[in-house]
Amino acid sequence: MALLRVSFVGLAPLAHKWQPVLAALAILSMVVGNLAALAQSNLKRMLAYSSVAHAGYMLTAFVATPALAVEAVVFYLAGYAAVSVGAFGALAALAREDREPTTLADIAGLAERRPALAAAIAIFMFSLTGVPVTAGFVGKLMVFKAAVAGGWVVLALTGVVMSVVSAYYYLRVVVAMYMQTPTEEQWPRVDVAAATALALAALAILWLGVYPGPVLDWARTAALFLK
């Protein structure tokens, strides 16, 4: 929000100068973040590098009008916050004193041993990819629409292409959990508090994907403070 205020209030008269810079930074972040994540075998590093790409997705909205930019960025942040808490929380929930899951091989067949946890992780991966009926889909749709409305079609197309690239490394997590032979690892059962947090995160993602109206209304209200 601070960057939005600085950009559209403090630097509004210079928008024609800083918007091309942010657009270039957005493209760089999306390309580098996704390609770096694509090369990772470590799950946490994959998520960390992909967060760079998601920062790029959010920056694509900055080339639009203040109202569209704020609406898109606020919604994207809400959805991505839920996904981040869920995805990293799920890996933490599987950690033991001496070991934690780090690679795809570690979570192979997880759906057979921990079906509820695997379902939650799948929802997180689908949202990060931008699959419909998730917060990620609505968020990406909004930031790309904002870019197109601002006249930056190439920027939006870059985001779409990079989202397709990200599908490979996000969905291979789902493939590992549901389509590969279970490992011999005896992962601990998730305690009640962690299970509740993960369930709430997954439900929030689906709710934002199916019924984004309330959060969008709140985002539009936030945009008024930039005027």
C-alpha positions in Angstrom: 0.0 0.0 0.0 2.9 2.4 0.7 4.3 1.9 -2.8 0.8 2.5 -4.2 0.5 5.7 -2.3 4.0 6.9 -3.2 3.4 6.0 -6.9 -0.1 7.4 -7.4 0.0 10.4 -5.0 3.5 11.6 -4.5 4.8 10.7 -8.0 1.6 11.0 -10.0 2.9 13.8 -12.2 5.8 11.7 -13.2 3.8 8.5 -14.0 5.0 8.6 -17.6 8.5 8.2 -16.4 8.2 5.6 -13.6 5.6 3.4 -15.2 7.9 2.1 -17.9 10.5 1.4 -15.2 8.1 -0.6 -13.1 6.8 -2.4 -16.2 10.4 -3.5 -17.1 10.9 -4.5 -13.4 7.7 -6.5 -13.5 8.8 -8.4 -16.7 12.2 -9.1 -15.2 10.7 -10.4 -11.9 8.2 -12.7 -13.7 10.8 -14.1 -16.0 13.7 -14.6 -13.5 11.4 -15.7 -10.7 9.7 -18.4 -12.8 12.8 -19.7 -14.5 14.7 -19.9 -11.2 11.8 -21.7 -9.6 11.5 -24.1 -12.6 15.1 -25.2 -12.0 14.6 -26.0 -8.3 14.3 -29.4 -6.7 14.0 -28.1 -3.2 10.3 -27.2 -2.4 11.0 -24.3 -0.2 13.5 -22.7 -2.6 10.9 -23.3 -5.4 8.3 -21.3 -3.4 10.8 -18.6 -2.5 11.9 -18.0 -6.1 8.3 -18.1 -7.3 7.5 -15.3 -4.8 9.7 -13.1 -6.9 7.5 -13.9 -9.9 4.4 -13.0 -7.9 5.9 -9.7 -7.0 6.2 -9.2 -10.8 2.6 -10.1 -11.3 1.5 -7.5 -8.8 3.7 -4.8 -10.4 1.9 -5.3 -13.7 -1.1 -3.5 -12.2 0.9 -0.3 -11.5 0.7 0.7 -15.2 -3.1 1.2 -14.8 -5.1 4.0 -13.3 -4.9 4.4 -9.5 -8.4 2.9 -8.9 -7.7 -0.2 -11.0 -4.2 -0.7 -9.7 -5.2 -0.5 -6.0 -8.2 -2.9 -6.5 -6.0 -5.4 -8.3 -3.0 -5.2 -6.0 -5.0 -5.3 -2.7 -7.0 -8.4 -3.9 -3.8 -10.1 -5.2 -2.1 -9.5 -1.8 -5.0 -10.9 0.1 -5.1 -14.1 -2.0 -1.3 -14.5 -2.0 -1.1 -14.0 1.7 -3.5 -17.0 2.3 -1.6 -19.1 -0.2 1.8 -18.4 1.3 0.7 -19.1 4.8 -0.9 -22.4 3.6 2.0 -23.6 1.4 4.8 -22.9 3.8 2.6 -24.0 6.7 1.9 -27.3 5.1 5.6 -28.1 4.7 6.2 -27.0 8.3 3.4 -29.3 9.5 5.2 -32.3 7.9 8.5 -31.5 9.5 9.9 -33.7 12.3 12.7 -33.1 14.8 15.3 -34.6 12.5 13.9 -34.1 9.0 11.5 -32.1 6.9 10.2 -32.6 3.3 12.5 -30.9 0.9 12.0 -32.6 -2.5 9.2 -33.9 -4.6 10.3 -37.5 -3.8 9.7 -36.7 -0.1 6.0 -36.0 -0.7 5.4 -38.8 -3.2 2.1 -40.5 -2.5 1.2 -38.1 0.3 -2.4 -38.2 -0.8 -2.6 -41.9 0.2 -1.1 -41.3 3.7 -2.4 -37.8 4.5 -5.4 -37.2 2.1 -6.7 -34.0 3.7 -3.2 -32.4 3.9 -2.6 -33.3 0.2 -5.9 -31.8 -0.8 -5.0 -28.6 1.0 -1.5 -28.4 -0.7 -3.2 -29.1 -4.1 -5.5 -26.1 -3.5 -2.5 -23.9 -2.7 -0.6 -25.1 -5.8 -3.7 -24.5 -8.0 -4.1 -21.0 -6.7 -0.4 -20.2 -7.2 -0.8 -21.4 -10.8 -4.0 -19.4 -11.4 -6.5 -22.2 -11.8 -10.2 -21.0 -11.9 -12.3 -20.9 -8.7 -9.2 -20.0 -6.7 -8.0 -16.6 -5.4 -5.0 -16.9 -7.7 -7.1 -17.0 -10.8 -9.1 -13.9 -9.9 -6.0 -12.0 -8.7 -4.0 -12.7 -11.9 -7.1 -11.9 -14.0 -7.4 -8.5 -12.3 -3.7 -7.5 -12.6 -3.6 -8.5 -16.2 -6.8 -6.7 -17.0 -5.3 -3.6 -15.3 -2.2 -3.8 -17.5 -4.3 -4.1 -20.6 -6.5 -1.2 -19.5 -3.3 0.9 -19.1 -2.3 0.0 -22.6 0.4 -2.5 -21.7 -0.8 -5.5 -23.6 2.8 -6.9 -23.9 3.2 -6.8 -20.2 -0.1 -8.7 -19.6 0.9 -11.3 -22.2 4.2 -11.8 -20.6 2.4 -12.5 -17.3 0.1 -15.0 -19.0 3.0 -16.8 -20.6 4.9 -17.0 -17.3 1.8 -18.3 -15.6 1.8 -21.1 -18.1 5.5 -21.8 -17.3 4.7 -21.8 -13.6 2.1 -24.5 -14.1 4.8 -27.0 -14.7 6.6 -26.7 -11.4 3.5 -26.1 -9.3 1.4 -28.9 -10.8 4.3 -31.4 -10.5 3.8 -31.1 -6.8 0.2 -32.3 -7.2 1.4 -35.1 -9.5 3.9 -36.3 -7.0 1.3 -36.4 -4.2 -1.4 -38.1 -6.2 0.3 -40.1 -8.9 3.5 -41.4 -7.5 4.3 -44.4 -5.3 4.2 -43.5 -1.6 7.6 -43.2 0.1 8.4 -45.2 3.2 8.5 -42.0 5.3 6.2 -41.9 8.3 5.3 -38.3 8.3 3.7 -37.1 11.6 0.0 -36.4 11.9 -0.8 -32.7 11.7 -1.9 -31.3 15.1 -5.3 -29.7 15.5 -4.0 -26.1 15.5 -2.0 -26.5 12.3 -4.8 -28.5 10.6 -7.3 -25.7 11.4 -5.0 -23.0 10.1 -4.4 -24.9 6.9 -8.1 -25.6 6.4 -8.9 -21.9 6.9 -6.3 -20.9 4.4 -7.6 -23.4 1.8 -11.2 -22.3 2.4 -10.2 -18.6 2.1 -8.6 -19.3 -1.2 -11.6 -21.0 -2.6 -14.0 -18.4 -1.1 -12.0 -15.6 -2.7 -12.0 -17.4 -6.0 -15.8 -18.1 -6.0 -17.0 -15.0 -4.2 -14.5 -12.2 -4.5 -17.0 -9.4 -4.1 -16.5 -8.4 -0.5 -12.8 -8.1 -0.8 -13.1 -6.2 -4.0 -15.5 -3.8 -2.4 -12.9 -3.3 0.4 -10.2 -2.8 -2.2 -12.2 -0.1 -4.0 -12.7 1.7 -0.7 -9.0 1.6 -0.1 -8.5 3.2 -3.5 -10.5 6.2 -2.4 -7.8 7.1 0.1 -5.3 7.6 -2.8 -7.4 10.4 -4.3 
